[in-house]
């Protein structure tokens, strides 16, 4: 199987063994879709909240929340809405 390299720095490798895969294996595709749609740039353009040097950019926060939600997370234990 020959699959072109995507945005993220990983490569798919065909595995003919009968080993079970993780149910969270699709998270890389969720993150690649996030980046392919240009969402990091849209977040930076439309959500300029933090202007402190050395901190994470807003897009990194949004991307981590999307990954957590895609992995089945909802909110931390003991956290109220």
C-alpha positions in Angstrom: 0.0 0.0 0.0 1.4 3.4 -1.0 -0.2 6.4 0.6 1.0 9.9 0.1 2.4 11.9 3.0 -0.1 14.2 4.6 0.3 17.4 6.6 1.3 15.7 9.8 4.8 14.0 10.1 3.6 10.4 10.2 3.4 7.7 7.6 0.8 4.9 7.3 2.4 1.4 7.3 0.4 -1.6 6.2 0.3 -4.3 8.9 -0.8 -7.7 8.0 -0.7 -9.1 11.5 -3.8 -9.8 13.5 -2.9 -7.4 16.3 -5.7 -5.1 17.5 -5.2 -1.4 17.0 -6.0 1.4 19.4 -9.4 3.0 19.2 -7.8 6.4 19.3 -5.8 5.8 16.1 -8.0 8.1 14.2 -7.0 11.2 16.3 -4.1 11.8 13.9 -6.6 12.1 11.1 -8.8 14.5 13.1 -5.7 16.7 13.7 -4.6 16.5 10.0 -8.2 17.6 9.0 -8.1 20.5 11.5 -4.8 21.7 9.8 -5.9 20.9 6.2 -9.0 23.0 6.6 -6.8 26.0 7.6 -8.5 26.2 11.1 -5.3 27.2 12.9 -5.0 30.3 10.7 -8.8 31.0 11.2 -8.4 30.8 14.9 -5.4 33.1 14.9 -7.4 35.6 12.8 -10.7 35.5 14.6 -9.7 34.7 18.2 -6.8 36.9 19.2 -6.9 36.5 23.0 -3.4 36.0 24.3 -0.7 38.4 23.3 2.0 37.3 25.7 5.3 36.0 24.2 6.4 32.5 25.0 2.8 31.2 25.6 0.9 28.8 23.4 -1.0 30.2 20.5 -4.8 30.1 20.6 -4.8 27.5 17.8 -2.9 25.1 20.0 -5.5 25.4 22.7 -8.4 24.9 20.2 -6.6 21.9 18.6 -6.0 20.3 22.0 -9.7 20.7 22.9 -10.8 19.2 19.6 -8.4 16.2 20.2 -9.8 15.7 23.7 -13.4 15.8 22.5 -12.6 13.5 19.6 -11.1 11.1 22.1 -14.3 11.0 24.1 -13.4 13.6 26.7 -16.0 16.1 27.9 -14.7 18.0 30.8 -12.3 17.3 33.7 -13.5 15.4 36.8 -14.9 17.8 39.4 -15.2 20.6 36.9 -18.5 22.4 36.8 -19.8 24.1 33.7 
